[in-house]
Amino acid sequence: MGWEASCDASKSTIFGLAFPVKQVACGQMTGEARQDFAFAFLSILFEGAPFILLGTLISGFIDIYMPPGMMDRFLPRNKTLAVIMAGLMGAVFPVCECAVVPVIRRLVRKGLPVSCALTYMLAAPIVNPITALSTWKAFTGPVMMVQGESLAANVVMTSSRLGLGLAVAVLLGLVVARLPLVWILRKKLVDEIQAPAAAHDHSHEHHDCCGHDHGHKHKHEHDHKHDHDGCCGHDHGHEATAAVTGNPRLVAAFRSAIKDFVDVGVYFSIGVAITALFNTGIAPGAAWLDSLANRQVLAPAALMALAFILSLCSTSDAFIAATLDKFTYGAKLAFLVFGPMLDLKLLFLYQTVLRRKFIVWMAVGLFVAIGAAAVGFQWYLNNQSTLP
């Protein structure tokens, strides 16, 4: 119910954002401005959509095929090393931010340490090969000089994004490891973890929520089917038909991927539309946003706020960031790291797992840490290169 409520709230946010876009696009555009908007919109949309498709396909297969507890076996016993390893798990199990929260919710219930879960939740959308590839492809700018070496913009931005994303996620994970669960997780989730019968219930949750079809292994196939549909967060209502035509797990993986693609695609399309309006100077506030482009501190803050509003997927947001030509690479880096960690859609999803007070403190910490790192990054580039 909580996850469905979050989705409903996210949908209301979508329509809330779509309405002013429609107002601007239809009411205040000249013919030439509409052509510019259409060109900007379609160019970003077609460039980023394949990466969203690839990312959601991988997420769908992980959702269905990854066995419960598999991530636990990769983590060392040392808490610090476990947090660092959790931050790197996105390279092996890439999940976009749109799908990672439900996954984390299940993993925490199955015993994954909260510090490792939150580190993975923040790092996985950034530290994964799909995001790295899309960032590499998006930034095809000029060569910059760093430490006397000639480096392409895509090398600098891709490595900086992955490095800063990992560092921020690990730092938050280390802080969380020293906090009590009641400060972090919702009370209901804490009760489930600390309940004496948790170990016994874990075996039942494996059958009910793991994302696999175990209906043929016990007599209560009909009841299992309803429990499975209710717990995994995906629609498997037609698995009986799928069993006749092919592998039900494969069908479920594609169904999960399609669902994620539609959800992400809606947010991405709205984000592309708003970005195209800003890039063409049509959107209200576009001139004000451009006026902050050369401000050393305000520029990263402005783009982090923009990333929060646009709610883009990490597999495609680099294509939008790369088009913000008036902003420095440091401000773009803040956009690319902050957005996958906190945006409007994630604000709703986080509330299914985390306490609201913790979300507020986490948001402030992320904003300050990423903003300071972006300012330092740009200061370093300014001393090494004449390029923006």
HELIX and SHEET records of a PDB file:
HELIX    1   1 GLY A    2  GLY A   27  1                                  26    
HELIX    2   2 GLY A   31  TYR A   65  1                                  35    
HELIX    3   3 ASP A   72  PHE A   74  5                                   3    
HELIX    4   4 LYS A   79  LEU A   88  1                                  10    
HELIX    5   5 MET A   89  ALA A   91  5                                   3    
HELIX    6   6 GLU A   97  ARG A  109  1                                  13    
HELIX    7   7 VAL A  114  ALA A  123  1                                  10    
HELIX    8   8 PRO A  129  ALA A  138  1                                  10    
HELIX    9   9 ALA A  153  VAL A  176  1                                  24    
HELIX   10  10 LEU A  181  ILE A  184  1                                   4    
HELIX   11  11 LYS A  187  GLN A  194  1                                   8    
HELIX   12  12 ALA A  198  CYS A  209  1                                  12    
HELIX   13  13 GLY A  215  LYS A  217  5                                   3    
HELIX   14  14 GLU A  221  CYS A  232  1                                  12    
HELIX   15  15 GLU A  239  THR A  245  1                                   7    
HELIX   16  16 PRO A  248  ASN A  279  1                                  32    
HELIX   17  17 ALA A  286  SER A  291  1                                   6    
HELIX   18  18 LEU A  298  LEU A  310  1                                  13    
HELIX   19  19 ASP A  317  ALA A  321  1                                   5    
HELIX   20  20 TYR A  329  MET A  341  1                                  13    
HELIX   21  21 LEU A  344  TYR A  350  1                                   7    
HELIX   22  22 ARG A  356  GLN A  384  1                                  29    
SHEET    1   A 2 VAL A 143  VAL A 146  0                                        
SHEET    2   A 2 GLU A 149  ALA A 152 -1                                        
END                                                                             
